[in-house]
Amino acid sequence: RSTLFPYTTLFRSRDGLNTIVLRTMGADGMFPLSICMQLFLIAMLLYTGTGSCVTGIGGIMLGEHDYDGVIRLIRSTTRTVIIGSVIAMAVLIAIPGPIATLFGADDQLRELSIAPIRIFSLLLIPAGIIMIMANAFMLLGFNKLAGLVQAAILLSVLPLAALLPRWNTAWIWYALPAGMTIALIIGA
């Protein structure tokens, strides 16, 4: 089972995040969401590549009974993902307007996208750690635990996206980082 399952389900299902944003914010929410999702897909490329290293290299190390090497590998990849996520987060927080412009935003869409991009950036660290964690669980034979962590993403993000806008529509953007953090806590 792919570690990408919960992420694709978040956006492709009939009751996915895109449907919730459209119902809550209308067309004004779809452009910032599309930017955030494109940025998320870029991050996922890096996270899945790193996760593949954990399972591939880690599998060889387990075959050689190098358990200390597996621990070092998981620590090293986790550290790399966190450092890369912090750098990406800093860029997204510092210059969200120009990033929105890269995706074709005019002045009005650029202004609408600044806060969502900044809030979205907060999910990068927990999402990266979750990917490493899920791959490490699979490597060590804990497939059910990896599935639980993946299911926790769906079970936390979508309900938050549906509930938070009831108090304030702008809070919908907090569903992703908050949901990812909850999933990370469940997995840890």
C-alpha positions as CSV (number, residue, x, y, z in Angstrom):
1,R,0.0,0.0,0.0
2,S,1.3,3.4,-1.0
3,T,2.2,6.0,1.7
4,L,0.5,8.5,-0.7
5,F,-2.9,7.0,-0.2
6,P,-4.2,9.5,2.4
7,Y,-2.9,12.5,0.5
8,T,-4.6,11.7,-2.8
9,T,-7.8,10.8,-1.0
10,L,-7.8,14.2,0.8
11,F,-8.3,16.0,-2.5
12,R,-9.9,13.5,-4.9
13,S,-12.8,12.2,-3.0
14,R,-16.4,13.6,-3.3
15,D,-16.1,15.0,0.2
16,G,-12.5,16.0,-0.1
17,L,-10.8,19.2,0.9
18,N,-11.4,20.9,-2.4
19,T,-15.2,20.3,-2.1
20,I,-15.1,21.6,1.5
21,V,-13.2,24.8,0.5
22,L,-15.5,25.4,-2.5
23,R,-18.6,25.1,-0.3
24,T,-17.0,27.3,2.5
25,M,-15.2,30.0,0.6
26,G,-16.4,29.7,-3.0
27,A,-14.2,30.5,-5.9
28,D,-12.0,32.8,-3.8
29,G,-10.8,29.8,-1.8
30,M,-10.0,27.6,-4.8
31,F,-7.0,29.6,-6.1
32,P,-5.1,29.6,-2.8
33,L,-6.0,26.0,-2.3
34,S,-4.6,25.1,-5.8
35,I,-1.4,26.9,-4.9
36,C,-1.1,25.1,-1.6
37,M,-1.8,21.8,-3.3
38,Q,0.9,22.4,-5.9
39,L,3.4,23.3,-3.2
40,F,2.3,20.2,-1.3
41,L,2.9,18.0,-4.3
42,I,6.4,19.4,-4.7
43,A,7.1,18.6,-1.0
44,M,5.6,15.2,-1.4
45,L,8.0,14.4,-4.2
46,L,10.9,15.1,-1.8
47,Y,9.2,13.2,1.1
48,T,8.4,10.1,-0.9
49,G,11.9,10.0,-2.4
50,T,13.3,10.2,1.1
51,G,10.9,7.6,2.3
52,S,11.9,5.3,-0.5
53,C,15.5,5.6,0.6
54,V,14.4,4.6,4.1
55,T,12.7,1.4,2.8
56,G,15.3,0.6,0.2
57,I,18.5,1.2,2.1
58,G,17.0,0.2,5.4
59,G,15.9,-3.1,3.9
60,I,19.5,-3.8,2.9
61,M,20.7,-2.9,6.3
62,L,18.1,-5.1,8.0
63,G,19.1,-8.0,5.7
64,E,22.7,-7.5,7.0
65,H,21.4,-7.3,10.6
66,D,22.8,-3.7,10.8
67,Y,20.2,-2.5,13.3
68,D,22.3,0.5,14.4
69,G,22.6,1.5,10.8
70,V,18.8,1.4,10.4
71,I,18.4,3.7,13.5
72,R,21.1,6.1,12.1
73,L,19.4,6.1,8.7
74,I,16.0,6.9,10.1
75,R,17.5,9.7,12.3
76,S,19.4,11.1,9.4
77,T,16.5,11.1,7.0
78,T,14.2,12.6,9.7
79,R,16.8,15.3,10.4
80,T,17.1,16.0,6.6
81,V,13.4,16.3,6.1
82,I,13.0,18.6,9.1
83,I,15.8,20.9,8.0
84,G,14.4,21.0,4.4
85,S,10.9,21.6,5.7
86,V,12.1,24.5,7.9
87,I,13.9,26.1,5.0
88,A,10.8,25.7,2.8
89,M,8.6,27.0,5.6
90,A,10.8,30.1,6.0
91,V,10.6,30.9,2.3
92,L,6.8,30.4,2.2
93,I,6.3,32.6,5.2
94,A,8.7,35.3,4.0
95,I,7.6,35.7,0.4
96,P,4.1,34.3,-0.1
97,G,3.1,37.0,-2.5
98,P,5.8,36.4,-5.1
99,I,5.2,32.7,-4.8
100,A,1.5,33.2,-5.6
101,T,2.5,35.3,-8.5
102,L,4.6,32.4,-9.8
103,F,1.3,30.5,-10.1
104,G,-0.3,33.2,-12.1
105,A,-2.0,35.3,-9.4
106,D,-3.1,38.8,-10.2
107,D,-3.0,41.5,-7.5
108,Q,-6.4,40.4,-6.0
109,L,-5.6,36.7,-6.0
110,R,-2.2,37.4,-4.7
111,E,-3.6,39.2,-1.6
112,L,-6.2,36.3,-1.1
113,S,-3.3,33.8,-1.2
114,I,-0.9,35.3,1.2
115,A,-2.4,34.1,4.5
116,P,-3.3,30.6,3.2
117,I,0.2,30.0,1.9
118,R,1.7,31.1,5.2
119,I,-0.6,28.9,7.2
120,F,-0.2,26.0,4.8
121,S,3.6,26.1,5.3
122,L,3.1,24.9,8.9
123,L,2.1,21.5,7.7
124,L,5.5,20.8,6.0
125,I,7.3,19.6,9.1
126,P,4.6,17.2,10.4
127,A,3.8,15.9,6.9
128,G,7.5,15.1,6.3
129,I,7.9,13.4,9.6
130,I,4.7,11.3,9.0
131,M,6.1,10.1,5.6
132,I,9.4,9.0,7.2
133,M,7.5,7.5,10.1
134,A,5.1,5.5,7.8
135,N,8.0,4.2,5.7
136,A,10.0,3.3,8.9
137,F,7.0,1.4,10.2
138,M,6.6,-0.5,6.9
139,L,10.4,-1.3,6.9
140,L,10.2,-2.7,10.4
141,G,7.1,-4.8,9.5
142,F,4.5,-2.7,11.3
143,N,2.2,-2.3,8.3
144,K,-0.9,-1.9,10.4
145,L,0.7,0.9,12.4
146,A,1.7,2.6,9.1
147,G,-1.9,2.3,7.9
148,L,-3.1,3.8,11.2
149,V,-0.9,6.9,10.8
150,Q,-2.1,7.3,7.2
151,A,-5.8,6.9,8.3
152,A,-5.2,9.4,11.1
153,I,-4.5,12.1,8.4
154,L,-7.9,11.6,6.8
155,L,-9.7,11.3,10.1
156,S,-8.2,14.5,11.4
157,V,-7.9,16.9,8.4
158,L,-11.3,16.4,6.8
159,P,-13.4,16.8,10.0
160,L,-11.3,19.9,11.0
161,A,-11.8,21.4,7.5
162,A,-15.6,20.9,7.9
163,L,-15.8,22.2,11.5
164,L,-13.3,25.1,11.8
165,P,-15.1,27.3,9.3
166,R,-18.3,27.2,11.4
167,W,-16.6,29.7,13.7
168,N,-14.5,31.6,11.2
169,T,-14.2,30.8,7.4
170,A,-10.5,31.8,7.4
171,W,-9.8,29.0,9.9
172,I,-10.3,26.4,7.1
173,W,-6.6,26.9,6.2
174,Y,-5.6,25.7,9.7
175,A,-7.2,22.2,9.1
176,L,-4.2,20.9,7.2
177,P,-1.4,21.8,9.6
178,A,-3.6,21.0,12.7
179,G,-4.7,17.7,11.2
180,M,-1.2,16.7,10.2
181,T,0.0,17.5,13.7
182,I,-2.8,15.4,15.2
183,A,-1.8,12.5,12.9
184,L,1.8,12.9,13.9
185,I,0.9,12.7,17.6
186,I,-1.3,9.6,17.0
187,G,1.7,8.0,15.1
188,A,4.2,8.9,17.7
